[in-house]
Amino acid sequence: METEQQQLESINTSFSQGTLALEGRDTENLPKLPPASEPESQWQQISRQVSQFLEQLPEYLGSFFQNYKQPLITVGLILAAIVTAKLVLAVLDAINDIPLLSPTFELVGISYVTWFISRYLLKASTRQELADEIQSLKNQLVGD
């Protein structure tokens, strides 16, 4: 009875130490395996991958912006131009719906076109003056 209790105690102590002792064998020469780790659940794996991605996200964005700086600026300017054009068209459409404003703007436009034609386009000397003004404006903007 005592020997059985000693064997059970030796087995229990070997279980508590993380290795299994075989009865009647020399256990010092046997290879020992590390204790088995608990397998990660699928949610733990996904959350670990998401957290790693979020940690490296600023580096990814910084390198992406450095590599594609000029195309990103170009796309941004094109989108800004499209939004601005739609906004201007919406404002003009809203102004056009006001009853007396639309005919007034048309009258102002017709008057300005008539003045411009009579001032600059009827005579050759005034056409040359207009061409010189356009050339000087272009030189001021672009340079020589």
C-alpha positions in Angstrom: 0.0 0.0 0.0 2.8 2.3 0.9 4.7 1.6 -2.3 1.6 2.4 -4.4 1.2 5.7 -2.6 4.8 6.6 -3.2 4.4 5.8 -6.9 1.3 7.9 -7.1 3.1 10.8 -5.3 6.1 10.5 -7.8 3.7 10.5 -10.7 1.8 13.5 -9.3 5.0 15.4 -8.6 6.2 14.7 -12.1 2.9 15.9 -13.6 3.2 19.1 -11.5 6.8 19.7 -12.9 5.5 19.4 -16.5 7.2 16.1 -17.5 5.9 12.6 -17.4 8.0 10.1 -15.6 7.9 6.5 -16.8 7.9 3.9 -14.1 11.1 1.9 -13.9 13.0 4.0 -16.4 15.9 6.4 -16.2 14.2 9.7 -17.0 17.3 11.8 -17.1 18.4 10.5 -20.5 15.0 10.9 -22.1 14.5 14.0 -24.3 12.1 16.5 -22.7 9.6 18.5 -24.7 8.6 22.1 -23.8 5.2 22.4 -22.4 2.5 22.7 -25.1 1.3 26.3 -25.6 -2.3 27.0 -25.9 -3.3 27.4 -29.6 -4.3 30.9 -30.6 -7.9 31.3 -31.5 -8.9 32.7 -34.9 -10.0 36.0 -33.3 -6.6 36.4 -31.5 -4.8 35.8 -34.8 -6.9 38.4 -36.6 -6.6 40.9 -33.8 -2.8 40.4 -33.7 -2.6 40.9 -37.5 -4.8 44.0 -37.4 -2.8 45.6 -34.5 0.5 44.9 -36.4 -1.0 46.5 -39.5 -2.2 49.6 -37.6 1.2 49.9 -35.9 2.9 50.0 -39.3 0.3 52.1 -41.1 2.0 55.5 -40.6 5.2 54.1 -42.1 3.3 52.6 -45.1 1.5 55.9 -45.7 4.7 58.0 -45.4 6.5 55.8 -47.9 3.5 55.7 -50.3 3.3 59.5 -50.2 7.0 59.9 -50.9 6.9 57.4 -53.8 3.8 58.9 -55.4 4.0 62.6 -54.4 3.6 64.2 -57.8 0.8 61.9 -59.1 -1.2 62.4 -55.8 -0.9 66.2 -56.1 -2.1 66.0 -59.7 -5.1 63.8 -58.8 -5.9 66.2 -55.9 -5.8 69.2 -58.2 -8.0 67.5 -60.8 -10.5 66.6 -58.1 -10.5 70.1 -56.7 -11.1 71.5 -60.2 -14.0 69.2 -60.7 -15.6 70.1 -57.4 -15.0 73.8 -58.0 -16.6 73.6 -61.5 -19.7 71.7 -60.1 -20.0 74.3 -57.3 -19.8 77.2 -59.8 -22.4 75.6 -62.0 -24.7 75.1 -59.1 -24.4 78.7 -58.0 -25.0 79.9 -61.6 -28.0 77.7 -61.9 -29.3 79.1 -58.6 -28.8 82.6 -59.8 -30.4 81.8 -63.1 -33.6 80.7 -61.3 -34.1 84.2 -59.8 -36.6 85.9 -62.1 -35.1 89.3 -63.0 -31.5 88.5 -62.5 -31.1 86.2 -65.6 -32.2 88.7 -68.2 -30.2 91.5 -66.5 -27.0 89.4 -66.7 -27.7 88.6 -70.4 -28.2 92.3 -71.1 -24.9 93.2 -69.3 -23.1 90.4 -71.3 -24.5 91.6 -74.6 -23.6 95.2 -73.8 -20.0 94.3 -72.9 -19.5 92.1 -76.0 -20.8 95.0 -78.2 -18.4 97.5 -76.5 -15.4 95.1 -76.8 -16.0 94.5 -80.5 -16.4 98.2 -81.2 -13.4 99.2 -79.1 -10.8 96.5 -80.2 -11.9 94.5 -83.2 -13.3 96.9 -85.8 -10.1 98.8 -86.7 -6.7 97.4 -87.5 -4.9 99.8 -85.2 -7.0 98.9 -82.2 -6.5 95.2 -83.0 -2.7 95.8 -82.9 -3.2 97.6 -79.6 -5.1 94.6 -78.2 -2.4 92.2 -79.4 0.3 94.4 -77.8 -1.6 94.4 -74.5 -2.0 90.6 -74.6 1.7 90.2 -75.3 2.7 92.5 -72.5 0.4 90.6 -70.1 1.8 87.3 -71.2 5.4 88.6 -70.7 4.4 89.7 -67.2 2.9 86.4 -66.2 5.4 84.0 -67.9 8.5 86.1 -68.3 10.7 86.8 -71.3 
